Amino acid sequence: MDWLKKLPVIGPLATRLMGTHAWRSYETLDAAQWSRLAAAMTFISFLALFPLVTVGAALAAMFLSESQVDKVEETLAEQVPGIAGELDISALVENAGTVSLLAGGALLLTGINWVGSMRGCLRAVWGKPEVDEDENAIRRKAADAAVLGGLGLTGLASFGASYFGSAAASWTARQAGVEDTWAGSGLLVTVAFALAVLADFLILLYVLSLLPGVHPPRRRLVVAALLGAVGFELLKLLIGGYMREVAARSMYGAFGVPVALLLWINFTAKLLLFCAAWTATKSVTHPEQDETAEDETAEEESAEGVSGGAAGGPGPAAASGG
Protein backbone atom coordinates (compact mmCIF):
# COMPACT_ATOMS: atom_id res chain seq x y z
CA MET A 1 0.00 0.00 0.00
CA ASP A 2 3.04 2.30 0.05
CA TRP A 3 2.38 3.21 -3.57
CA LEU A 4 -0.58 5.30 -2.41
CA LYS A 5 1.84 7.66 -0.67
CA LYS A 6 3.45 8.52 -4.03
CA LEU A 7 0.24 9.69 -5.71
CA PRO A 8 0.13 13.47 -6.33
CA VAL A 9 -3.20 14.35 -4.70
CA ILE A 10 -4.05 11.69 -2.16
CA GLY A 11 -0.42 10.86 -1.29
CA PRO A 12 -0.16 13.19 1.74
CA LEU A 13 -3.56 12.04 3.02
CA ALA A 14 -2.57 8.38 2.61
CA THR A 15 0.70 9.05 4.44
CA ARG A 16 -1.17 10.63 7.34
CA LEU A 17 -3.78 7.85 7.40
CA MET A 18 -1.17 5.08 7.43
CA GLY A 19 0.51 6.73 10.39
CA THR A 20 -2.57 6.56 12.59
CA HIS A 21 -3.08 3.99 15.32
CA ALA A 22 -6.25 2.80 13.57
CA TRP A 23 -4.33 1.89 10.41
CA ARG A 24 -1.55 0.19 12.31
CA SER A 25 -4.21 -1.76 14.20
CA TYR A 26 -5.56 -2.93 10.86
CA GLU A 27 -2.05 -4.04 9.89
CA THR A 28 -1.91 -6.04 13.13
CA LEU A 29 -5.20 -7.68 12.18
CA ASP A 30 -4.00 -8.42 8.67
CA ALA A 31 -0.84 -10.07 10.00
CA ALA A 32 -2.99 -12.23 12.30
CA GLN A 33 -5.23 -13.30 9.36
CA TRP A 34 -8.28 -11.79 10.96
CA SER A 35 -10.75 -13.07 8.36
CA ARG A 36 -9.99 -16.61 9.48
CA LEU A 37 -10.19 -15.61 13.13
CA ALA A 38 -13.57 -13.90 12.57
CA ALA A 39 -14.87 -16.99 10.76
CA ALA A 40 -13.74 -19.23 13.62
CA MET A 41 -15.30 -16.94 16.23
CA THR A 42 -18.54 -16.80 14.22
CA PHE A 43 -18.84 -20.58 13.97
CA ILE A 44 -17.92 -21.16 17.62
CA SER A 45 -20.26 -18.45 18.90
CA PHE A 46 -23.14 -19.64 16.71
CA LEU A 47 -22.86 -23.15 18.17
CA ALA A 48 -22.50 -21.87 21.74
CA LEU A 49 -25.12 -19.09 21.59
CA PHE A 50 -28.24 -21.04 22.51
CA PRO A 51 -26.56 -23.21 25.17
CA LEU A 52 -25.18 -20.06 26.81
CA VAL A 53 -28.56 -18.33 26.65
CA THR A 54 -30.21 -21.45 28.11
CA VAL A 55 -27.75 -21.62 31.04
CA GLY A 56 -28.16 -17.91 31.70
CA ALA A 57 -31.95 -18.14 31.51
CA ALA A 58 -31.99 -21.15 33.85
CA LEU A 59 -29.94 -19.24 36.43
CA ALA A 60 -32.16 -16.20 35.99
CA ALA A 61 -35.27 -18.32 36.53
CA MET A 62 -33.78 -19.58 39.80
CA PHE A 63 -32.74 -16.25 41.31
CA LEU A 64 -34.85 -13.52 39.67
CA SER A 65 -38.51 -12.60 39.79
CA GLU A 66 -40.80 -13.02 36.79
CA SER A 67 -40.68 -9.34 35.91
CA GLN A 68 -36.88 -9.33 36.13
CA VAL A 69 -36.70 -12.41 33.89
CA ASP A 70 -38.91 -10.59 31.38
CA LYS A 71 -36.48 -7.67 31.43
CA VAL A 72 -33.54 -10.04 30.84
CA GLU A 73 -35.45 -11.53 27.91
CA GLU A 74 -36.08 -8.08 26.48
CA THR A 75 -32.40 -7.16 26.87
CA LEU A 76 -31.30 -10.32 25.09
CA ALA A 77 -33.68 -9.60 22.22
CA GLU A 78 -32.25 -6.09 21.86
CA GLN A 79 -28.77 -7.50 21.25
CA VAL A 80 -29.86 -9.10 17.94
CA PRO A 81 -31.35 -6.31 15.81
CA GLY A 82 -34.04 -7.05 13.27
CA ILE A 83 -34.53 -10.78 13.86
CA ALA A 84 -35.22 -11.06 17.61
CA GLY A 85 -38.84 -12.00 16.91
CA GLU A 86 -37.85 -14.86 14.62
CA LEU A 87 -35.43 -16.30 17.18
CA ASP A 88 -38.26 -16.92 19.69
CA ILE A 89 -36.11 -16.11 22.71
CA SER A 90 -39.20 -16.13 24.95
CA ALA A 91 -39.77 -19.85 24.35
CA LEU A 92 -36.10 -20.53 25.08
CA VAL A 93 -36.32 -18.64 28.37
CA GLU A 94 -39.57 -20.35 29.36
CA ASN A 95 -38.11 -23.82 28.78
CA ALA A 96 -34.83 -23.02 30.53
CA GLY A 97 -36.37 -23.73 33.92
CA THR A 98 -36.83 -27.39 32.97
CA VAL A 99 -33.11 -27.97 32.31
CA SER A 100 -31.86 -30.92 34.37
CA LEU A 101 -28.63 -30.88 36.34
CA LEU A 102 -26.91 -33.19 33.85
CA ALA A 103 -28.05 -31.15 30.85
CA GLY A 104 -27.04 -27.96 32.63
CA GLY A 105 -23.55 -29.38 33.16
CA ALA A 106 -23.28 -30.25 29.47
CA LEU A 107 -24.42 -26.75 28.50
CA LEU A 108 -21.95 -25.24 30.95
CA LEU A 109 -19.13 -27.30 29.40
CA THR A 110 -20.10 -25.85 26.01
CA GLY A 111 -19.72 -22.37 27.49
CA ILE A 112 -16.32 -23.20 28.96
CA ASN A 113 -15.10 -24.52 25.61
CA TRP A 114 -16.40 -21.32 23.98
CA VAL A 115 -14.32 -19.24 26.39
CA GLY A 116 -11.21 -21.27 25.52
CA SER A 117 -11.77 -20.86 21.79
CA MET A 118 -12.44 -17.13 22.07
CA ARG A 119 -9.33 -16.72 24.22
CA GLY A 120 -7.24 -18.43 21.54
CA CYS A 121 -8.56 -16.13 18.80
CA LEU A 122 -7.93 -12.97 20.82
CA ARG A 123 -4.46 -14.14 21.85
CA ALA A 124 -3.65 -14.79 18.17
CA VAL A 125 -4.13 -11.06 17.55
CA TRP A 126 -1.48 -10.45 20.23
CA GLY A 127 0.81 -13.00 18.57
CA LYS A 128 0.66 -15.24 21.64
CA PRO A 129 0.05 -19.01 21.79
CA GLU A 130 -3.42 -20.20 22.68
CA VAL A 131 -2.19 -21.73 25.94
CA ASP A 132 1.13 -21.92 27.71
CA GLU A 133 2.99 -25.13 27.03
CA ASP A 134 3.48 -25.97 30.72
CA GLU A 135 -0.08 -25.13 31.76
CA ASN A 136 -2.21 -27.85 33.30
CA ALA A 137 -5.35 -28.66 31.25
CA ILE A 138 -7.59 -29.04 34.31
CA ARG A 139 -6.37 -25.76 35.72
CA ARG A 140 -7.04 -24.10 32.35
CA LYS A 141 -10.61 -25.38 32.27
CA ALA A 142 -11.16 -24.17 35.82
CA ALA A 143 -9.81 -20.74 34.85
CA ASP A 144 -12.09 -20.68 31.80
CA ALA A 145 -15.07 -21.51 34.03
CA ALA A 146 -14.10 -18.63 36.31
CA VAL A 147 -13.78 -16.30 33.31
CA LEU A 148 -17.21 -17.41 32.06
CA GLY A 149 -18.73 -16.76 35.47
CA GLY A 150 -17.04 -13.38 35.70
CA LEU A 151 -18.28 -12.48 32.23
CA GLY A 152 -21.82 -13.39 33.26
CA LEU A 153 -21.60 -11.30 36.43
CA THR A 154 -20.11 -8.39 34.51
CA GLY A 155 -22.89 -8.55 31.95
CA LEU A 156 -25.53 -8.76 34.67
CA ALA A 157 -24.08 -5.79 36.55
CA SER A 158 -23.69 -3.65 33.44
CA PHE A 159 -27.17 -4.35 32.10
CA GLY A 160 -28.59 -3.86 35.58
CA ALA A 161 -26.96 -0.43 35.75
CA SER A 162 -28.37 0.34 32.30
CA TYR A 163 -31.86 -0.75 33.36
CA PHE A 164 -31.92 1.29 36.56
CA GLY A 165 -30.43 4.29 34.79
CA SER A 166 -33.13 4.15 32.10
CA ALA A 167 -35.83 3.80 34.76
CA ALA A 168 -34.42 6.79 36.65
CA ALA A 169 -34.33 8.89 33.47
CA SER A 170 -37.95 7.97 32.64
CA TRP A 171 -39.08 8.79 36.17
CA THR A 172 -37.29 12.15 36.05
CA ALA A 173 -38.91 12.98 32.70
CA ARG A 174 -42.37 12.09 34.05
CA GLN A 175 -41.86 14.22 37.14
CA ALA A 176 -40.73 17.14 35.01
CA GLY A 177 -43.70 16.70 32.67
CA VAL A 178 -41.57 16.44 29.52
CA GLU A 179 -41.91 12.72 28.81
CA ASP A 180 -44.34 13.20 25.90
CA THR A 181 -42.58 16.20 24.38
CA TRP A 182 -40.06 16.16 21.56
CA ALA A 183 -37.26 17.31 23.85
CA GLY A 184 -38.16 14.73 26.49
CA SER A 185 -38.27 11.89 23.98
CA GLY A 186 -34.92 12.94 22.55
CA LEU A 187 -33.43 13.09 26.03
CA LEU A 188 -34.69 9.60 26.89
CA VAL A 189 -33.31 8.17 23.65
CA THR A 190 -29.93 9.82 24.29
CA VAL A 191 -29.80 8.56 27.87
CA ALA A 192 -30.77 5.03 26.78
CA PHE A 193 -28.05 5.04 24.12
CA ALA A 194 -25.43 6.34 26.57
CA LEU A 195 -26.34 3.71 29.16
CA ALA A 196 -26.22 0.95 26.55
CA VAL A 197 -22.75 2.16 25.55
CA LEU A 198 -21.73 2.12 29.23
CA ALA A 199 -22.95 -1.47 29.60
CA ASP A 200 -21.04 -2.57 26.49
CA PHE A 201 -17.98 -0.64 27.66
CA LEU A 202 -17.82 -2.51 30.97
CA ILE A 203 -18.18 -5.87 29.23
CA LEU A 204 -15.48 -5.02 26.67
CA LEU A 205 -13.05 -4.00 29.41
CA TYR A 206 -13.41 -7.54 30.71
CA VAL A 207 -13.34 -9.26 27.32
CA LEU A 208 -10.29 -7.40 26.00
CA SER A 209 -8.10 -8.01 29.05
CA LEU A 210 -9.17 -10.86 31.34
CA LEU A 211 -10.58 -13.16 28.66
CA PRO A 212 -7.34 -13.39 26.61
CA GLY A 213 -5.18 -13.02 29.73
CA VAL A 214 -3.21 -10.01 28.49
CA HIS A 215 -2.21 -6.71 30.07
CA PRO A 216 -2.67 -3.85 27.58
CA PRO A 217 -1.84 -0.29 28.65
CA ARG A 218 -4.77 1.26 30.46
CA ARG A 219 -5.21 4.13 27.99
CA ARG A 220 -5.39 1.86 24.93
CA LEU A 221 -7.73 -0.54 26.74
CA VAL A 222 -10.16 2.25 27.64
CA VAL A 223 -10.09 3.73 24.11
CA ALA A 224 -10.59 0.31 22.49
CA ALA A 225 -13.47 -0.57 24.82
CA LEU A 226 -15.13 2.79 24.17
CA LEU A 227 -14.73 2.44 20.39
CA GLY A 228 -16.17 -1.07 20.54
CA ALA A 229 -19.10 -0.03 22.73
CA VAL A 230 -20.10 2.89 20.50
CA GLY A 231 -19.49 0.79 17.38
CA PHE A 232 -21.64 -2.06 18.67
CA GLU A 233 -24.60 0.21 19.42
CA LEU A 234 -24.27 2.01 16.07
CA LEU A 235 -24.06 -1.37 14.36
CA LYS A 236 -27.36 -2.38 15.95
CA LEU A 237 -28.99 0.85 14.78
CA LEU A 238 -27.63 0.77 11.24
CA ILE A 239 -28.05 -2.84 10.14
CA GLY A 240 -31.28 -3.84 11.89
CA GLY A 241 -33.26 -3.35 8.68
CA TYR A 242 -30.65 -5.21 6.64
CA MET A 243 -30.77 -8.17 9.03
CA ARG A 244 -34.56 -8.26 8.82
CA GLU A 245 -34.36 -8.22 5.01
CA VAL A 246 -31.83 -11.07 4.94
CA ALA A 247 -33.97 -13.20 7.27
CA ALA A 248 -37.04 -12.66 5.07
CA ARG A 249 -35.45 -13.47 1.70
CA SER A 250 -37.19 -16.34 0.00
CA MET A 251 -33.95 -17.56 -1.60
CA TYR A 252 -32.74 -18.68 1.84
CA GLY A 253 -35.98 -20.42 2.73
CA ALA A 254 -35.92 -21.87 6.25
CA PHE A 255 -32.25 -20.87 6.59
CA GLY A 256 -32.97 -17.13 6.45
CA VAL A 257 -32.83 -16.58 10.21
CA PRO A 258 -29.65 -18.67 10.77
CA VAL A 259 -27.93 -16.85 7.88
CA ALA A 260 -28.90 -13.46 9.32
CA LEU A 261 -27.72 -14.54 12.78
CA LEU A 262 -24.40 -15.72 11.36
CA LEU A 263 -23.96 -12.35 9.63
CA TRP A 264 -24.66 -10.49 12.87
CA ILE A 265 -22.19 -12.62 14.85
CA ASN A 266 -19.57 -12.13 12.13
CA PHE A 267 -19.97 -8.34 12.20
CA THR A 268 -19.65 -8.38 15.98
CA ALA A 269 -16.61 -10.69 15.87
CA LYS A 270 -14.79 -8.40 13.42
CA LEU A 271 -15.51 -5.39 15.61
CA LEU A 272 -14.19 -7.26 18.66
CA LEU A 273 -11.05 -8.31 16.78
CA PHE A 274 -10.39 -4.71 15.74
CA CYS A 275 -10.70 -3.62 19.38
CA ALA A 276 -8.28 -6.39 20.39
CA ALA A 277 -5.85 -5.24 17.69
CA TRP A 278 -6.14 -1.67 18.99
CA THR A 279 -4.98 -2.84 22.43
CA ALA A 280 -2.23 -5.08 20.96
CA THR A 281 -0.72 -2.47 18.62
CA LYS A 282 2.11 -0.54 20.21
CA SER A 283 1.79 3.21 20.47
CA VAL A 284 4.12 5.51 18.57
CA THR A 285 3.28 8.66 20.52
CA HIS A 286 3.28 6.99 24.00
CA PRO A 287 5.96 4.23 23.95
CA GLU A 288 6.33 4.44 27.72
CA GLN A 289 2.89 2.85 28.08
CA ASP A 290 4.10 -0.32 26.39
CA GLU A 291 7.23 -0.43 28.54
CA THR A 292 5.12 -0.15 31.69
CA ALA A 293 2.72 -2.86 30.52
CA GLU A 294 5.61 -5.18 29.60
CA ASP A 295 7.21 -4.64 33.01
CA GLU A 296 3.94 -5.46 34.77
CA THR A 297 3.50 -8.60 32.67
CA ALA A 298 7.07 -9.73 33.37
CA GLU A 299 6.59 -9.18 37.11
CA GLU A 300 3.37 -11.21 37.13
CA GLU A 301 4.92 -14.03 35.11
CA SER A 302 7.91 -14.06 37.46
CA ALA A 303 5.61 -14.20 40.48
CA GLU A 304 3.64 -17.06 38.92
CA GLY A 305 6.88 -18.90 38.20
CA VAL A 306 8.06 -18.51 41.79
CA SER A 307 4.73 -19.67 43.22
CA GLY A 308 4.63 -22.57 40.75
CA GLY A 309 8.14 -23.59 41.70
CA ALA A 310 7.31 -23.42 45.40
CA ALA A 311 4.18 -25.48 44.90
CA GLY A 312 5.94 -27.99 42.70
CA GLY A 313 8.50 -29.02 45.30
CA PRO A 314 12.30 -28.89 45.06
CA GLY A 315 13.85 -27.28 42.04
CA PRO A 316 16.36 -28.80 39.62
CA ALA A 317 19.31 -27.91 41.82
CA ALA A 318 17.81 -29.63 44.83
CA ALA A 319 16.90 -32.66 42.74
CA SER A 320 20.48 -33.02 41.55
CA GLY A 321 21.93 -32.38 44.97
CA GLY A 322 23.49 -29.09 43.82
Order of alpha helices (4+ residues) and beta strands (2+ residues): alpha-alpha-alpha-alpha-alpha-alpha-alpha-alpha-alpha-alpha-alpha-alpha-alpha
